[in-house]
């Protein structure tokens, strides 16, 4: 299918929209953009010249979603064999303060991890990592947790790649046992990650890092990944 203009507020294209698909190109807020190759749709939320914003529409068509992928508790893999970069899994259990919440528990003496597989969105240049976590036991005073991102490419018609690692910025656990949200954005170029490719990922607590000072378990409720 070639690129075509459907009606007064919709486009069908073979690529995703960019920041340059803006008011100077005839695009306006609430215009729709359909990628006929990837079978995904976007809605324009800003048509500012050179800085247009297009948000991916949810599969149901009833809401506008960003590119967040959210994982909870048992949705994350339990890496227990040597094919993983870290083969010690963070234990899974209900939250001791609220049994309705499925958590993963990272020990303070062994480097433990969770895993997942996820394709990088075509055209993406950044990855944002979101962690909703807490200290199992409130520290006094606040203490840091060191984490590492592990990843390897699973290419199309090629051998699975070797594992790479990237140390994330330490996060500070406050002097309480409340959940908090932390986010960090990294360019894909920094990771040498290819947009459009499938990757296997791990998030580990790096207990050997001198910056890891939190005594006891670090508790992870939600792990979010966003490509932009």
C-alpha positions in Angstrom: 0.0 0.0 0.0 1.4 3.4 -0.9 1.1 6.5 1.3 -2.3 8.1 1.0 -4.5 10.8 2.5 -7.7 9.3 3.7 -9.9 12.3 4.6 -9.7 15.6 6.4 -8.0 14.2 9.6 -6.5 10.8 8.7 -3.5 9.5 6.9 -2.4 6.0 5.9 1.4 5.7 5.7 4.0 3.0 5.5 6.2 4.7 8.2 5.6 6.1 11.7 5.1 9.9 12.1 8.0 12.1 13.2 8.5 15.4 14.9 8.5 17.0 11.4 5.0 15.8 10.6 3.7 19.0 12.0 1.5 22.0 11.2 3.8 23.0 8.3 3.1 19.6 6.7 -0.7 20.0 7.1 -1.1 18.0 10.3 -3.2 19.2 13.2 -4.1 18.2 16.7 -6.4 15.1 16.7 -5.3 14.0 13.2 -4.9 10.3 12.9 -1.9 8.5 11.4 -2.1 4.8 10.5 1.0 2.7 9.7 -0.2 0.1 7.2 3.0 -2.0 7.6 3.1 -2.3 11.4 -0.7 -2.1 11.8 -0.5 0.6 14.5 -2.2 4.0 14.7 -1.2 7.4 16.2 -3.1 10.6 17.2 -1.5 14.0 17.0 -1.4 15.7 20.4 0.8 18.6 19.3 1.4 19.9 15.8 4.1 22.5 16.8 6.6 23.1 13.9 9.5 20.8 14.2 8.3 19.3 17.5 5.1 17.4 16.6 3.9 14.8 19.1 2.1 11.7 18.0 0.9 9.2 20.6 0.2 5.5 19.8 -3.5 4.6 20.2 -4.4 1.6 22.3 -5.6 -1.6 20.6 -9.2 -0.9 21.7 -9.1 2.5 20.1 -10.7 4.1 23.1 -7.6 5.6 24.7 -4.3 7.2 23.8 -1.3 5.3 25.2 2.4 6.0 25.2 4.9 3.2 24.5 5.0 1.9 28.1 5.3 -1.8 28.7 4.5 -2.6 32.3 5.5 -5.8 34.2 4.4 -7.0 37.6 5.5 -9.8 39.9 5.0 -13.1 38.2 4.9 -11.5 34.7 8.6 -11.2 35.0 10.8 -14.2 34.2 12.6 -16.2 36.9 16.2 -16.5 35.5 17.6 -19.7 36.9 19.8 -21.3 34.3 23.2 -20.4 32.8 21.9 -19.0 29.6 20.9 -15.9 31.5 23.5 -13.3 32.3 22.5 -13.4 36.0 21.2 -16.9 36.9 19.8 -16.1 40.4 16.2 -15.1 40.3 14.7 -12.5 42.6 12.1 -14.3 44.7 8.4 -13.7 44.0 5.8 -13.3 46.8 2.9 -11.2 48.0 3.9 -7.9 49.6 4.2 -8.5 53.4 2.4 -5.2 54.0 -0.4 -5.7 51.4 -1.0 -9.3 50.2 -2.9 -8.0 47.1 0.4 -6.8 45.6 2.7 -9.2 43.8 6.4 -8.3 44.4 9.9 -9.4 43.6 12.4 -9.4 46.4 16.1 -8.7 45.7 18.5 -9.9 48.4 21.3 -7.6 49.7 24.1 -10.3 49.5 23.5 -12.0 46.1 23.1 -10.4 42.7 19.6 -11.5 41.8 17.6 -10.5 38.7 14.3 -10.6 36.9 14.0 -11.0 33.1 11.7 -10.4 30.1 11.8 -10.2 26.3 10.7 -7.1 24.5 11.1 -5.7 21.0 12.4 -2.2 20.6 9.9 0.1 18.9 10.9 0.9 15.3 12.2 4.5 15.1 12.9 4.7 18.8 16.1 6.5 20.0 15.6 6.3 23.8 14.6 3.8 26.5 13.0 4.9 29.7 13.1 2.6 32.7 10.5 3.0 35.4 10.7 1.2 38.8 8.0 1.3 41.5 9.8 -0.1 44.5 10.5 0.2 48.2 12.8 -1.1 51.0 11.3 -4.2 52.7 12.5 -2.7 56.0 12.7 1.1 56.4 16.4 2.2 56.4 17.7 4.8 58.8 18.8 7.1 57.2 17.9 6.7 53.5 20.1 4.2 51.6 20.9 3.7 47.9 20.2 0.6 45.7 22.5 -0.2 42.7 20.9 -1.9 39.7 22.2 -3.1 36.3 20.4 -3.5 33.0 21.5 -6.6 31.0 20.4 -7.2 27.4 21.1 -9.3 24.3 19.7 -9.1 20.8 17.7 -11.9 19.3 18.1 -11.0 15.6 16.0 -12.1 12.6 17.7 -15.2 11.1 20.8 -14.9 13.2 22.5 -16.2 16.2 21.4 -14.9 19.6 23.8 -12.1 20.7 26.1 -12.0 23.7 25.0 -10.3 26.9 25.8 -6.6 27.5 25.4 -4.6 30.7 24.8 -1.0 31.7 24.9 0.3 35.2 21.8 2.3 36.1 21.9 5.4 38.3 21.6 4.5 41.9 18.2 5.2 43.5 17.7 6.3 47.1 15.3 4.4 49.3 13.8 6.9 51.8 13.7 6.3 55.6 10.3 4.5 55.3 8.8 1.4 53.7 6.6 3.2 51.2 6.7 2.6 47.4 8.3 5.3 45.3 8.6 5.8 41.5 12.0 6.3 39.9 12.7 6.8 36.2 15.8 7.0 34.1 16.2 7.6 30.3 19.1 6.2 28.3 19.8 6.7 24.6 19.7 3.5 22.5 23.0 4.6 21.1 24.6 4.5 24.6 23.5 0.8 24.8 24.3 0.0 21.2 20.7 -1.3 20.9 19.0 -1.4 17.5 15.5 -0.1 17.1 13.1 -2.6 15.6 15.0 -5.6 17.0 13.9 -8.1 19.6 15.9 -8.2 22.8 16.0 -10.3 26.0 16.5 -8.1 29.1 17.4 -8.5 32.8 17.2 -6.1 35.7 19.5 -7.0 38.6 20.4 -5.6 42.0 24.2 -5.2 41.9 25.1 -6.0 45.5 28.8 -5.9 44.6 28.6 -2.2 43.6 30.0 0.0 46.4 26.9 2.2 45.9 24.5 -0.5 47.0 24.0 0.4 50.7 20.4 -0.8 51.4 20.3 -3.5 54.1 17.8 -6.2 53.5 15.6 -6.8 50.5 14.8 -4.3 47.8 11.2 -4.8 46.8 10.1 -4.3 43.2 6.3 -4.0 42.4 6.3 -2.6 38.9 8.9 -2.5 36.1 8.1 -0.3 33.2 9.9 0.2 29.8 9.1 3.0 27.4 10.6 3.5 24.0 10.6 7.0 22.4 
